[in-house]
């Protein structure tokens, strides 16, 4: 796929997600779309799972917005970096956040198929998000990764 088309899709997705416009985001996704957020340990495959994942994400971060600042491509994959601004709300992570917006660096790896986004890996530092949200990273990690809680180091 041509780099310009990859950029158009990535920026259109950034706009849709910054507006919490799930239908617009889903229109950019390939039917086999895989959305991964390693910091949360989540993976959604297909449009129905992606819709649920986005609903859950926006319920936790209702003011989410992302600004893409740069990119690189090898012809098959596009990587963008920038800043996300989001306020942790609710108790999804087993903590009570301070209600303050957090601004965190992000980078996003995209893959493409049939002129649509087929994969998105959304990377950020969980500890930075937790610190800026006034919550314990350890408690959040235990909620997200219960099998690792109290386990032996590998």
C-alpha positions, -999 to +999 in steps of 0.1 A: +000+000+000+012+035-008+025+054+023+001+083+016-029+060+019-015+045+051-011+080+066-047+090+055-061+059+073-040+065+104-049+101+107-086+094+100-086+069+128-069+094+151-097+119+144-124+093+148-110+080+181-104+116+194-141+122+188-151+088+203-168+081+170-168+043+170-188+039+138-163+061+119-134+041+134-150+008+124-154+019+088-116+022+086-110-014+099-106-046+079-131-073+090-102-092+105-089-062+124-067-069+154-064-042+180-037-048+207-029-026+237+000-044+254+000-021+285-036-033+293-029-069+280-059-066+256-064-079+221-096-076+201-101-094+168-128-087+142-153-058+141-176-069+169-147-073+194-132-040+183-165-022+188-167-036+224-130-028+231-135+008+219-167+012+240-149+000+270-119+022+264-140+053+259-160+045+291-127+045+310-112+075+291-141+096+279-120+126+268-094+106+249-076+125+222-044+118+203-021+140+183+002+122+159+035+141+155+056+118+133+057+086+113+079+060+096+070+033+071+087+003+055+060-001+028+039-027+048+038-012+082+033+023+095+045+035+129+032+068+142+042+086+174+027+115+193+008+123+225-024+111+240-044+132+264-069+112+285-085+112+319-089+079+337-124+076+352-144+049+369-131+018+386-122-005+357-087-007+370-095-013+407-084+022+417-099+057+422-081+081+399-076+118+407-097+130+377-068+150+362-061+147+325-029+128+317-007+136+287+014+106+277+037+097+248+024+070+225+034+051+195+011+031+173+020+004+148-004-002+119-007-029+094-030-029+064-050-052+042-074-045+013-069-007+016-081-008+053-064-009+087-059-046+096-038-042+128-032-016+154-008-020+183-011+009+207+019+014+229+023+036+260+039+034+294+013+022+320+034+035+349+033+070+334-005+069+329-009+057+365+014+083+380-004+111+362-038+097+372-027+095+408-031+057+412-008+029+421+007+011+391+011-020+412-027-022+419-035-015+383-011-042+371-026-067+396-060-059+382-049-062+346-026-092+350-038-113+379-018-143+369+014-123+375+004-109+409+024-124+436+042-147+412+079-155+410+100-133+388+111-149+355 
